[in-house]
Amino acid sequence: MNRHTSGRHLGSAALVAASTAVLYSPPVRRWSLHHGATPEEARRALPGDELLPDPDVVSTRAITITAGPSAVWPWLVQMGSGRGGAYTYDWIENLFGLDMHSAAEIVPEFQHLAVGDVLPLGPDGPGMRVEICDVDRTLAFRSEDGAWVWIFDLREYWLGTRLISRNRISLRAMSRPGRLVSRLVVEPGSLVMERRMLRGIKERAEAYAPARPVMPV
């Protein structure tokens, strides 16, 4: 390798390293983990936080839906592998064998969810146990290995509903390389998938919701 080629490779490596440092700088990471949520929503304690009190990673993402909580709830309770899907990019989910097929309608047989029910997460993943099922308010799952808690919180809002999705994750069982992969690959990937999921729920709830009265100006 001549000096010119060596210098070019070193320059490329330096550019990649600099780009990675910028991409995963603390401000960008905070934006990624709390996309769509207000600072108050990111700080707010939610029912279910106590299920994993000392997580290594917390993400709080949110969206405004112009439909009431009762119009959003049916789409949440039918989510899952082999059920109503996750309203995100099914083809990506199914690369991992998760059997996700996002429903375009409310499926009656998937509306009866209760505390203690365990939903599968693909053929190899730990099941997700329903820990809180407070209709039109809070739906919280905890993985059977105890390393992941996923909370959906619905709040009345003058436009309809603020839907908050919070993930609390423990990385204690991971190796150091595994933690690095989680931070550099899984965290940004979760933003892409969860942003699409929230938009998918919004689109469905708004399309099926009863017409809301127009507020006077």
Salt bridges, closest charged atoms under 4 A:
GLU40 OE1 - ARG44 NH2 2.63
GLU41 OE1 - ARG162 NH2 2.70
ASP49 OD2 - ARG166 NH1 2.95
ASP49 OD1 - ARG168 NH1 3.57
ASP54 OD2 - ARG172 NH2 3.03
ASP56 OD2 - ARG172 NH1 3.04
ASP99 OD1 - HIS101 NE2 2.93
GLU131 OE1 - ARG129 NH1 2.83
GLU131 OE2 - ARG142 NE 3.23
ASP153 OD2 - ARG155 NE 2.57
GLU187 OE2 - ARG29 NH2 2.71
GLU194 OE1 - ARG61 NH1 2.72
GLU203 OE1 - ARG196 NH2 3.62
GLU206 OE2 - LYS202 NZ 2.77
